[in-house]
Amino acid sequence: MAKSDEGYLIEFIRIGNSVKVSAVDPRTNTEVSIVGAASMSEHQLSRAAIRKLEYVLKKQGG
């Protein structure tokens, strides 16, 4: 797992031609996952996962 600039934990798991990216907020233990193409950069994949995590956190009121 890597730590993003925002403080979120990011994990990449390659599955064939796809990559599963999980993003975790360590303060709330909220976790989201996305699946993207393995040809995408880690930066692109992590930004997409972080956007989803921030959406979920906002929806939860955090």
CNS distance restraints for C-alpha pairs under 8 A (distance, minus, plus):
assign (resid   1 and name CA) (resid   9 and name CA) 6.28 0.50 0.50
assign (resid   1 and name CA) (resid  10 and name CA) 5.45 0.50 0.50
assign (resid   1 and name CA) (resid  11 and name CA) 4.61 0.50 0.50
assign (resid   1 and name CA) (resid  12 and name CA) 7.44 0.50 0.50
assign (resid   2 and name CA) (resid   9 and name CA) 5.66 0.50 0.50
assign (resid   2 and name CA) (resid  10 and name CA) 5.11 0.50 0.50
assign (resid   2 and name CA) (resid  11 and name CA) 6.38 0.50 0.50
assign (resid   3 and name CA) (resid   7 and name CA) 5.87 0.50 0.50
assign (resid   3 and name CA) (resid   8 and name CA) 5.63 0.50 0.50
assign (resid   3 and name CA) (resid   9 and name CA) 4.59 0.50 0.50
assign (resid   3 and name CA) (resid  10 and name CA) 5.96 0.50 0.50
assign (resid   4 and name CA) (resid   8 and name CA) 5.28 0.50 0.50
assign (resid   4 and name CA) (resid   9 and name CA) 6.26 0.50 0.50
assign (resid   4 and name CA) (resid  10 and name CA) 6.72 0.50 0.50
assign (resid   7 and name CA) (resid  25 and name CA) 7.50 0.50 0.50
assign (resid   7 and name CA) (resid  26 and name CA) 7.88 0.50 0.50
assign (resid   8 and name CA) (resid  23 and name CA) 6.44 0.50 0.50
assign (resid   8 and name CA) (resid  24 and name CA) 5.57 0.50 0.50
assign (resid   8 and name CA) (resid  25 and name CA) 5.02 0.50 0.50
assign (resid   8 and name CA) (resid  26 and name CA) 6.57 0.50 0.50
assign (resid   8 and name CA) (resid  50 and name CA) 7.74 0.50 0.50
assign (resid   9 and name CA) (resid  22 and name CA) 7.98 0.50 0.50
assign (resid   9 and name CA) (resid  23 and name CA) 5.55 0.50 0.50
assign (resid   9 and name CA) (resid  24 and name CA) 5.01 0.50 0.50
assign (resid   9 and name CA) (resid  25 and name CA) 6.57 0.50 0.50
assign (resid   9 and name CA) (resid  26 and name CA) 7.13 0.50 0.50
assign (resid  10 and name CA) (resid  21 and name CA) 6.93 0.50 0.50
assign (resid  10 and name CA) (resid  22 and name CA) 5.67 0.50 0.50
assign (resid  10 and name CA) (resid  23 and name CA) 4.62 0.50 0.50
assign (resid  10 and name CA) (resid  24 and name CA) 6.58 0.50 0.50
assign (resid  10 and name CA) (resid  46 and name CA) 6.90 0.50 0.50
assign (resid  11 and name CA) (resid  21 and name CA) 5.57 0.50 0.50
assign (resid  11 and name CA) (resid  22 and name CA) 5.14 0.50 0.50
assign (resid  11 and name CA) (resid  23 and name CA) 6.60 0.50 0.50
assign (resid  12 and name CA) (resid  19 and name CA) 6.45 0.50 0.50
assign (resid  12 and name CA) (resid  20 and name CA) 5.82 0.50 0.50
assign (resid  12 and name CA) (resid  21 and name CA) 4.73 0.50 0.50
assign (resid  12 and name CA) (resid  22 and name CA) 6.74 0.50 0.50
assign (resid  13 and name CA) (resid  19 and name CA) 5.50 0.50 0.50
assign (resid  13 and name CA) (resid  20 and name CA) 5.09 0.50 0.50
assign (resid  13 and name CA) (resid  21 and name CA) 6.49 0.50 0.50
assign (resid  14 and name CA) (resid  18 and name CA) 5.94 0.50 0.50
assign (resid  14 and name CA) (resid  19 and name CA) 4.29 0.50 0.50
assign (resid  14 and name CA) (resid  20 and name CA) 6.27 0.50 0.50
assign (resid  14 and name CA) (resid  38 and name CA) 7.14 0.50 0.50
assign (resid  15 and name CA) (resid  19 and name CA) 5.70 0.50 0.50
assign (resid  15 and name CA) (resid  20 and name CA) 7.19 0.50 0.50
assign (resid  16 and name CA) (resid  38 and name CA) 7.99 0.50 0.50
assign (resid  17 and name CA) (resid  37 and name CA) 6.24 0.50 0.50
assign (resid  17 and name CA) (resid  38 and name CA) 5.32 0.50 0.50
assign (resid  17 and name CA) (resid  39 and name CA) 7.87 0.50 0.50
assign (resid  18 and name CA) (resid  35 and name CA) 6.55 0.50 0.50
assign (resid  18 and name CA) (resid  36 and name CA) 5.57 0.50 0.50
assign (resid  18 and name CA) (resid  37 and name CA) 4.59 0.50 0.50
assign (resid  18 and name CA) (resid  38 and name CA) 4.72 0.50 0.50
assign (resid  19 and name CA) (resid  35 and name CA) 5.57 0.50 0.50
assign (resid  19 and name CA) (resid  36 and name CA) 5.33 0.50 0.50
assign (resid  19 and name CA) (resid  37 and name CA) 6.05 0.50 0.50
assign (resid  19 and name CA) (resid  38 and name CA) 5.38 0.50 0.50
assign (resid  20 and name CA) (resid  33 and name CA) 6.78 0.50 0.50
assign (resid  20 and name CA) (resid  34 and name CA) 5.81 0.50 0.50
assign (resid  20 and name CA) (resid  35 and name CA) 4.49 0.50 0.50
assign (resid  20 and name CA) (resid  36 and name CA) 6.59 0.50 0.50
assign (resid  21 and name CA) (resid  33 and name CA) 5.48 0.50 0.50
assign (resid  21 and name CA) (resid  34 and name CA) 5.34 0.50 0.50
assign (resid  21 and name CA) (resid  35 and name CA) 6.18 0.50 0.50
assign (resid  21 and name CA) (resid  36 and name CA) 7.73 0.50 0.50
assign (resid  21 and name CA) (resid  45 and name CA) 6.92 0.50 0.50
assign (resid  21 and name CA) (resid  46 and name CA) 6.94 0.50 0.50
assign (resid  21 and name CA) (resid  49 and name CA) 6.60 0.50 0.50
assign (resid  22 and name CA) (resid  31 and name CA) 6.80 0.50 0.50
assign (resid  22 and name CA) (resid  32 and name CA) 5.64 0.50 0.50
assign (resid  22 and name CA) (resid  33 and name CA) 4.28 0.50 0.50
assign (resid  22 and name CA) (resid  34 and name CA) 6.59 0.50 0.50
assign (resid  22 and name CA) (resid  49 and name CA) 6.74 0.50 0.50
assign (resid  23 and name CA) (resid  31 and name CA) 5.65 0.50 0.50
assign (resid  23 and name CA) (resid  32 and name CA) 5.51 0.50 0.50
assign (resid  23 and name CA) (resid  33 and name CA) 6.37 0.50 0.50
assign (resid  23 and name CA) (resid  46 and name CA) 7.70 0.50 0.50
assign (resid  23 and name CA) (resid  49 and name CA) 5.92 0.50 0.50
assign (resid  23 and name CA) (resid  50 and name CA) 6.31 0.50 0.50
assign (resid  23 and name CA) (resid  53 and name CA) 6.67 0.50 0.50
assign (resid  24 and name CA) (resid  29 and name CA) 6.20 0.50 0.50
assign (resid  24 and name CA) (resid  30 and name CA) 5.63 0.50 0.50
assign (resid  24 and name CA) (resid  31 and name CA) 4.39 0.50 0.50
assign (resid  24 and name CA) (resid  32 and name CA) 6.68 0.50 0.50
assign (resid  24 and name CA) (resid  53 and name CA) 7.50 0.50 0.50
assign (resid  25 and name CA) (resid  29 and name CA) 5.33 0.50 0.50
assign (resid  25 and name CA) (resid  30 and name CA) 5.40 0.50 0.50
assign (resid  25 and name CA) (resid  31 and name CA) 6.62 0.50 0.50
assign (resid  25 and name CA) (resid  53 and name CA) 7.76 0.50 0.50
assign (resid  26 and name CA) (resid  30 and name CA) 7.42 0.50 0.50
assign (resid  30 and name CA) (resid  53 and name CA) 7.74 0.50 0.50
assign (resid  30 and name CA) (resid  57 and name CA) 7.61 0.50 0.50
assign (resid  31 and name CA) (resid  53 and name CA) 7.06 0.50 0.50
assign (resid  32 and name CA) (resid  49 and name CA) 7.10 0.50 0.50
assign (resid  32 and name CA) (resid  52 and name CA) 7.05 0.50 0.50
assign (resid  32 and name CA) (resid  53 and name CA) 5.85 0.50 0.50
assign (resid  33 and name CA) (resid  49 and name CA) 6.51 0.50 0.50
assign (resid  34 and name CA) (resid  48 and name CA) 7.76 0.50 0.50
assign (resid  34 and name CA) (resid  49 and name CA) 6.05 0.50 0.50
assign (resid  36 and name CA) (resid  40 and name CA) 7.23 0.50 0.50
assign (resid  36 and name CA) (resid  45 and name CA) 6.72 0.50 0.50
assign (resid  40 and name CA) (resid  44 and name CA) 6.40 0.50 0.50
assign (resid  40 and name CA) (resid  45 and name CA) 6.68 0.50 0.50
assign (resid  41 and name CA) (resid  45 and name CA) 6.35 0.50 0.50
assign (resid  42 and name CA) (resid  46 and name CA) 5.89 0.50 0.50
assign (resid  43 and name CA) (resid  47 and name CA) 6.04 0.50 0.50
assign (resid  44 and name CA) (resid  48 and name CA) 6.32 0.50 0.50
assign (resid  45 and name CA) (resid  49 and name CA) 6.32 0.50 0.50
assign (resid  46 and name CA) (resid  50 and name CA) 6.04 0.50 0.50
assign (resid  47 and name CA) (resid  51 and name CA) 6.07 0.50 0.50
assign (resid  48 and name CA) (resid  52 and name CA) 6.36 0.50 0.50
assign (resid  49 and name CA) (resid  53 and name CA) 6.17 0.50 0.50
assign (resid  50 and name CA) (resid  54 and name CA) 6.01 0.50 0.50
assign (resid  51 and name CA) (resid  55 and name CA) 6.15 0.50 0.50
assign (resid  52 and name CA) (resid  56 and name CA) 6.25 0.50 0.50
assign (resid  53 and name CA) (resid  57 and name CA) 6.11 0.50 0.50
assign (resid  54 and name CA) (resid  58 and name CA) 6.04 0.50 0.50
assign (resid  55 and name CA) (resid  59 and name CA) 6.14 0.50 0.50
assign (resid  56 and name CA) (resid  60 and name CA) 6.19 0.50 0.50
assign (resid  57 and name CA) (resid  61 and name CA) 6.36 0.50 0.50
assign (resid  57 and name CA) (resid  62 and name CA) 5.21 0.50 0.50
assign (resid  58 and name CA) (resid  62 and name CA) 5.44 0.50 0.50
